[in-house]
Amino acid sequence: MRRLVPLTALAAALLGAPSALSAGADTCAAPTVISSLPYADSGTTVAAINDINAVPLTCNNKYTSTQGPDVVYSVTVGPPPNSLTFSLDPTGINWDASIYLLTTCTDGNTCAAGYGADTFGPNGTETISLTNIPAGTYFFYVDSFYSSGNLNSGTYDLTVTGNLGNVPAAPVANDGTLTTAEDMAGTTTLTATDANGDVITYAIVQQPPASEGSVALVGDQATFTPALDFNGTSSFTFSASDPGMLVSNTATVTVTVTPVNDAPIASNQMQSTMEDTAVDVTLMGSDVDMGDTLTYAISMMPPANEGAVTLAGNIATFTPGANFNGTTSFTYHVIDMANAMSSDATVTIDVTAVNDAPTADAQSAVTMEDTPLMLTLTGADVDTGDMLTFAVDMQPPMGEGLVTIAGDMATFTPGPNFNGTTSFTFIASDMANAMSAPAMVTIDVTPVNDAPVADDNAASTPEDTPVDITLTATDVDMGDMVTFEISAQPPAGEGAVTLNGNIATFTPAADFNGQTSFKFRALDSSMTPSTDATVNIMVGALDDPPTFVDPTPSEGSTLSVKAGETLTFTVVATDPDSTPTYSITNAPAASTFDAATGEFSWATVEADIGAYPLTIGAADDMSTIMRNVTLEVTEGGGGAGGGGGAAGAGGAGGEAGGGAGGDGGRAGAGGDTIGADEGCGCVAVGAESGTAGSGLLLGLLALLGIRRRRN
């Protein structure tokens, strides 16, 4: 009958600690109990499985156990070639032991018996040898029992030898320690051992609490970075693994973080304000070191054009730069009582834009007297995109000039002859009708020599009567002496001008009347001429009587013609005022006269022989001129080769026509007149008295070719 004998290995198995088997002289190390394992043979229960792989099997491993309950040993072998030998040698009175190779163990629960051997008594030895077995894990069951009543008299020695082949053994990780200062990272080298001498890799199993720190691993170097301001004790765990991915136990690294003074912390902030409006900002800082009093300092000001900051305690006053808008910032830091300084914190300020009035630019310019000047007006507006318009604010003083504006172009026109310094002001307006302050434009008007100004004048004079006219002019240049000259005479036929000093004498052309003019100019001491001035002259009309001109018969003349001839003449007169009309007084009844043309015609007959005094006249609208003229009809005559002859007798005279083309002749007694016009074939004869038969005589004389020339 078998009886279970307690072994110290059982207690070790129950505690989960290494087996308490005693090692022989050549034992490498005691196996490790890995778990409890029920065993189905004869209702017995395996107390523990001891892992033979926990020690190298390149040496003989001799495990000695006192008598006790059944124990299972496990061993893992690699692929062939391999070998494994278990030798069981019980020692003691009535002590028996058996060893079995278990073929299977499922899920770490039940193992089925394969084959084995029993040994009895103190001298019996049982051996199981395996060679080139398949790779895997094998379980050997040792059953110790007694054959007599002595329960404490026996032990057995279990010797395990063999070559496990290429079987990886899990490394063993070692605990460690690390000390570092607060807020300072510390590095430690992780360590582990590997029975196979494999290259070991490490992995963090569990990080420290986040409030304490964190671990970063590079190779076997683990760097612990404390959480901000943490001090005290922390830890993390790690494991080691070999290339076969066998993982070690979990080892612990204990970290001690020693405290240090902590710098305070400054907080970022945001603030807003309106353009050109200051704003207060309460700066904020904190310090984990309890009881520290904090002070504040500006680290960096905003750009100068964006604003400035003043500090009183923890109150920072930000004053925006003139007309600045947009986003700006400044930085500050906090200092604790140990002069530990925080990192810089940033205060970001949003400056909201407002419409700014533009500015107008003052300027100065120079121009010459009487010369307009064009200026480009300028202004500025900090509001981007604003269009500016310009307007005159105040004109120059009266008489100094006038300013007009078109767009940004100002035209300054100096007052006539003004020189000196003057000014005007203008303003600029933006698109929101915000106006600038007035800006002044100062203009220096330099003097020039001014031409004198000749004065127009007017005069009147009767026809044919000279008139004196006093010429005048002005000159704004003080002290200039002015002289005059005629620049344009009146038109020809209207008159002429002579000049003596400033006295111009206009003499009308004969009989001219109406409107005329002449021009003159004035010259100053520099001989700068004025523009021409005009003197308009009205020449009043006087009545000019007509004047007889040729071929009008002269005063007292006698116009003679032989009876039977036609007596003609023309009255012609000129009149500068109008066209004259003509007249005849006491004209013979048979005569004709055209009063418009002045043509007189009288076809005489024998009965008209005699003298006829008459008056011819020429008249205009206001006056008449006359001449006394005598018409004389004389006796006619005949001549050879003539066109015939006529004879007659009468108390007044006789006329005979005819002639031979002679010079003509006149004869008579008692005042008789005989006349023959050369080449006309007619004779005018006049006699105060005649006798019958005288015509016969004359005809005879004509036939004889006697000619008489008029006296």
ChimeraX attribute file (.defattr): number of C-alpha atoms within 10 A of each C-alpha:
attribute: neighborCount
match mode: 1-to-1
recipient: residues
	/A:1	6
	/A:2	11
	/A:3	14
	/A:4	15
	/A:5	18
	/A:6	18
	/A:7	20
	/A:8	16
	/A:9	28
	/A:10	23
	/A:11	15
	/A:12	18
	/A:13	22
	/A:14	14
	/A:15	12
	/A:16	15
	/A:17	13
	/A:18	16
	/A:19	24
	/A:20	21
	/A:21	22
	/A:22	17
	/A:23	19
	/A:24	17
	/A:25	10
	/A:26	12
	/A:27	18
	/A:28	18
	/A:29	18
	/A:30	22
	/A:31	23
	/A:32	25
	/A:33	28
	/A:34	18
	/A:35	19
	/A:36	20
	/A:37	20
	/A:38	17
	/A:39	21
	/A:40	14
	/A:41	12
	/A:42	6
	/A:43	8
	/A:44	13
	/A:45	16
	/A:46	24
	/A:47	25
	/A:48	28
	/A:49	27
	/A:50	25
	/A:51	22
	/A:52	21
	/A:53	21
	/A:54	19
	/A:55	18
	/A:56	19
	/A:57	20
	/A:58	12
	/A:59	14
	/A:60	17
	/A:61	25
	/A:62	24
	/A:63	24
	/A:64	21
	/A:65	22
	/A:66	22
	/A:67	28
	/A:68	24
	/A:69	22
	/A:70	26
	/A:71	26
	/A:72	26
	/A:73	21
	/A:74	23
	/A:75	20
	/A:76	19
	/A:77	25
	/A:78	19
	/A:79	15
	/A:80	15
	/A:81	15
	/A:82	18
	/A:83	17
	/A:84	18
	/A:85	16
	/A:86	20
	/A:87	17
	/A:88	26
	/A:89	22
	/A:90	29
	/A:91	22
	/A:92	17
	/A:93	20
	/A:94	19
	/A:95	28
	/A:96	26
	/A:97	28
	/A:98	21
	/A:99	25
	/A:100	21
	/A:101	22
	/A:102	19
	/A:103	14
	/A:104	15
	/A:105	17
	/A:106	9
	/A:107	8
	/A:108	12
	/A:109	13
	/A:110	16
	/A:111	23
	/A:112	16
	/A:113	18
	/A:114	13
	/A:115	12
	/A:116	16
	/A:117	14
	/A:118	17
	/A:119	19
	/A:120	20
	/A:121	18
	/A:122	18
	/A:123	12
	/A:124	15
	/A:125	20
	/A:126	18
	/A:127	19
	/A:128	17
	/A:129	12
	/A:130	11
	/A:131	14
	/A:132	16
	/A:133	16
	/A:134	13
	/A:135	17
	/A:136	11
	/A:137	15
	/A:138	19
	/A:139	24
	/A:140	24
	/A:141	23
	/A:142	22
	/A:143	22
	/A:144	29
	/A:145	25
	/A:146	25
	/A:147	15
	/A:148	14
	/A:149	11
	/A:150	12
	/A:151	18
	/A:152	16
	/A:153	15
	/A:154	24
	/A:155	23
	/A:156	23
	/A:157	21
	/A:158	24
	/A:159	20
	/A:160	21
	/A:161	19
	/A:162	20
	/A:163	20
	/A:164	25
	/A:165	18
	/A:166	15
	/A:167	18
	/A:168	21
	/A:169	23
	/A:170	24
	/A:171	26
	/A:172	20
	/A:173	24
	/A:174	18
	/A:175	16
	/A:176	17
	/A:177	13
	/A:178	19
	/A:179	16
	/A:180	18
	/A:181	18
	/A:182	22
	/A:183	20
	/A:184	15
	/A:185	17
	/A:186	19
	/A:187	17
	/A:188	17
	/A:189	14
	/A:190	24
	/A:191	19
	/A:192	19
	/A:193	18
	/A:194	18
	/A:195	14
	/A:196	15
	/A:197	11
	/A:198	16
	/A:199	12
	/A:200	24
	/A:201	19
	/A:202	22
	/A:203	19
	/A:204	17
	/A:205	14
	/A:206	15
	/A:207	17
	/A:208	19
	/A:209	12
	/A:210	9
	/A:211	12
	/A:212	20
	/A:213	23
	/A:214	20
	/A:215	20
	/A:216	14
	/A:217	16
	/A:218	11
	/A:219	12
	/A:220	17
	/A:221	15
	/A:222	22
	/A:223	17
	/A:224	27
	/A:225	21
	/A:226	27
	/A:227	18
	/A:228	14
	/A:229	21
	/A:230	21
	/A:231	19
	/A:232	13
	/A:233	13
	/A:234	21
	/A:235	21
	/A:236	20
	/A:237	19
	/A:238	22
	/A:239	25
	/A:240	29
	/A:241	24
	/A:242	21
	/A:243	12
	/A:244	11
	/A:245	14
	/A:246	14
	/A:247	20
	/A:248	22
	/A:249	16
	/A:250	17
	/A:251	21
	/A:252	20
	/A:253	18
	/A:254	16
	/A:255	22
	/A:256	19
	/A:257	25
	/A:258	15
	/A:259	14
	/A:260	14
	/A:261	15
	/A:262	19
	/A:263	21
	/A:264	25
	/A:265	21
	/A:266	23
	/A:267	18
	/A:268	15
	/A:269	16
	/A:270	11
	/A:271	16
	/A:272	18
	/A:273	18
	/A:274	16
	/A:275	21
	/A:276	19
	/A:277	15
	/A:278	17
	/A:279	17
	/A:280	16
	/A:281	18
	/A:282	13
	/A:283	21
	/A:284	18
	/A:285	19
	/A:286	18
	/A:287	20
	/A:288	14
	/A:289	14
	/A:290	7
	/A:291	9
	/A:292	14
	/A:293	14
	/A:294	21
	/A:295	16
	/A:296	22
	/A:297	19
	/A:298	16
	/A:299	14
	/A:300	14
	/A:301	17
	/A:302	19
	/A:303	12
	/A:304	9
	/A:305	11
	/A:306	20
	/A:307	21
	/A:308	18
	/A:309	20
	/A:310	13
	/A:311	16
	/A:312	10
	/A:313	11
	/A:314	16
	/A:315	15
	/A:316	21
	/A:317	16
	/A:318	24
	/A:319	18
	/A:320	26
	/A:321	18
	/A:322	13
	/A:323	20
	/A:324	20
	/A:325	22
	/A:326	14
	/A:327	13
	/A:328	18
	/A:329	21
	/A:330	20
	/A:331	19
	/A:332	22
	/A:333	23
	/A:334	29
	/A:335	23
	/A:336	23
	/A:337	14
	/A:338	12
	/A:339	12
	/A:340	14
	/A:341	20
	/A:342	21
	/A:343	17
	/A:344	19
	/A:345	21
	/A:346	18
	/A:347	19
	/A:348	17
	/A:349	22
	/A:350	16
	/A:351	23
	/A:352	15
	/A:353	15
	/A:354	13
	/A:355	15
	/A:356	18
	/A:357	21
	/A:358	25
	/A:359	22
	/A:360	24
	/A:361	18
	/A:362	15
	/A:363	14
	/A:364	11
	/A:365	13
	/A:366	12
	/A:367	18
	/A:368	17
	/A:369	21
	/A:370	19
	/A:371	14
	/A:372	16
	/A:373	17
	/A:374	15
	/A:375	15
	/A:376	12
	/A:377	22
	/A:378	18
	/A:379	18
	/A:380	17
	/A:381	20
	/A:382	15
	/A:383	17
	/A:384	7
	/A:385	9
	/A:386	16
	/A:387	14
	/A:388	23
	/A:389	19
	/A:390	22
	/A:391	18
	/A:392	16
	/A:393	14
	/A:394	14
	/A:395	17
	/A:396	20
	/A:397	12
	/A:398	8
	/A:399	11
	/A:400	20
	/A:401	21
	/A:402	16
	/A:403	19
	/A:404	13
	/A:405	17
	/A:406	11
	/A:407	11
	/A:408	16
	/A:409	14
	/A:410	19
	/A:411	16
	/A:412	23
	/A:413	18
	/A:414	25
	/A:415	19
	/A:416	14
	/A:417	20
	/A:418	19
	/A:419	20
	/A:420	13
	/A:421	13
	/A:422	17
	/A:423	19
	/A:424	20
	/A:425	19
	/A:426	22
	/A:427	24
	/A:428	29
	/A:429	22
	/A:430	22
	/A:431	14
	/A:432	12
	/A:433	12
	/A:434	15
	/A:435	19
	/A:436	21
	/A:437	17
	/A:438	19
	/A:439	21
	/A:440	18
	/A:441	18
	/A:442	17
	/A:443	21
	/A:444	16
	/A:445	25
	/A:446	15
	/A:447	15
	/A:448	13
	/A:449	15
	/A:450	19
	/A:451	22
	/A:452	25
	/A:453	21
	/A:454	24
	/A:455	18
	/A:456	16
	/A:457	16
	/A:458	11
	/A:459	15
	/A:460	19
	/A:461	19
	/A:462	17
	/A:463	21
	/A:464	18
	/A:465	16
	/A:466	18
	/A:467	18
	/A:468	17
	/A:469	19
	/A:470	13
	/A:471	22
	/A:472	18
	/A:473	19
	/A:474	17
	/A:475	20
	/A:476	14
	/A:477	16
	/A:478	7
	/A:479	9
	/A:480	17
	/A:481	15
	/A:482	23
	/A:483	18
	/A:484	22
	/A:485	19
	/A:486	16
	/A:487	14
	/A:488	16
	/A:489	17
	/A:490	19
	/A:491	11
	/A:492	8
	/A:493	11
	/A:494	20
	/A:495	21
	/A:496	19
	/A:497	21
	/A:498	14
	/A:499	16
	/A:500	10
	/A:501	11
	/A:502	17
	/A:503	16
	/A:504	21
	/A:505	16
	/A:506	25
	/A:507	20
	/A:508	25
	/A:509	18
	/A:510	13
	/A:511	19
	/A:512	22
	/A:513	22
	/A:514	15
	/A:515	12
	/A:516	18
	/A:517	21
	/A:518	20
	/A:519	20
	/A:520	21
	/A:521	25
	/A:522	29
	/A:523	22
	/A:524	23
	/A:525	15
	/A:526	12
	/A:527	13
	/A:528	14
	/A:529	20
	/A:530	22
	/A:531	17
	/A:532	19
	/A:533	22
	/A:534	18
	/A:535	20
	/A:536	17
	/A:537	22
	/A:538	17
	/A:539	26
	/A:540	15
	/A:541	15
	/A:542	13
	/A:543	15
	/A:544	17
	/A:545	21
	/A:546	26
	/A:547	16
	/A:548	19
	/A:549	12
	/A:550	10
	/A:551	11
	/A:552	16
	/A:553	20
	/A:554	14
	/A:555	13
	/A:556	13
	/A:557	13
	/A:558	16
	/A:559	17
	/A:560	21
	/A:561	29
	/A:562	33
	/A:563	31
	/A:564	24
	/A:565	21
	/A:566	14
	/A:567	19
	/A:568	15
	/A:569	15
	/A:570	18
	/A:571	26
	/A:572	22
	/A:573	22
	/A:574	17
	/A:575	17
	/A:576	16
	/A:577	18
	/A:578	14
	/A:579	14
	/A:580	24
	/A:581	20
	/A:582	23
	/A:583	21
	/A:584	22
	/A:585	12
	/A:586	10
	/A:587	18
	/A:588	15
	/A:589	7
	/A:590	11
	/A:591	14
	/A:592	15
	/A:593	19
	/A:594	15
	/A:595	16
	/A:596	14
	/A:597	13
	/A:598	21
	/A:599	17
	/A:600	18
	/A:601	15
	/A:602	20
	/A:603	15
	/A:604	21
	/A:605	18
	/A:606	24
	/A:607	17
	/A:608	21
	/A:609	30
	/A:610	22
	/A:611	17
	/A:612	17
	/A:613	17
	/A:614	16
	/A:615	16
	/A:616	21
	/A:617	22
	/A:618	27
	/A:619	21
	/A:620	20
	/A:621	14
	/A:622	10
	/A:623	12
	/A:624	16
	/A:625	16
	/A:626	18
	/A:627	17
	/A:628	17
	/A:629	19
	/A:630	17
	/A:631	20
	/A:632	22
	/A:633	31
	/A:634	34
	/A:635	34
	/A:636	35
	/A:637	34
	/A:638	29
	/A:639	30
	/A:640	20
	/A:641	13
	/A:642	16
	/A:643	13
	/A:644	13
	/A:645	17
	/A:646	15
	/A:647	21
	/A:648	17
	/A:649	16
	/A:650	18
	/A:651	14
	/A:652	18
	/A:653	29
	/A:654	31
	/A:655	35
	/A:656	28
	/A:657	27
	/A:658	25
	/A:659	31
	/A:660	22
	/A:661	19
	/A:662	20
	/A:663	17
	/A:664	26
	/A:665	21
	/A:666	20
	/A:667	17
	/A:668	14
	/A:669	10
	/A:670	10
	/A:671	12
	/A:672	18
	/A:673	23
	/A:674	26
	/A:675	28
	/A:676	30
	/A:677	19
	/A:678	17
	/A:679	12
	/A:680	14
	/A:681	20
	/A:682	28
	/A:683	30
	/A:684	28
	/A:685	30
	/A:686	31
	/A:687	22
	/A:688	16
	/A:689	14
	/A:690	21
	/A:691	12
	/A:692	14
	/A:693	14
	/A:694	18
	/A:695	24
	/A:696	19
	/A:697	13
	/A:698	25
	/A:699	24
	/A:700	16
	/A:701	18
	/A:702	26
	/A:703	17
	/A:704	12
	/A:705	17
	/A:706	17
	/A:707	22
	/A:708	15
	/A:709	15
	/A:710	14
	/A:711	7
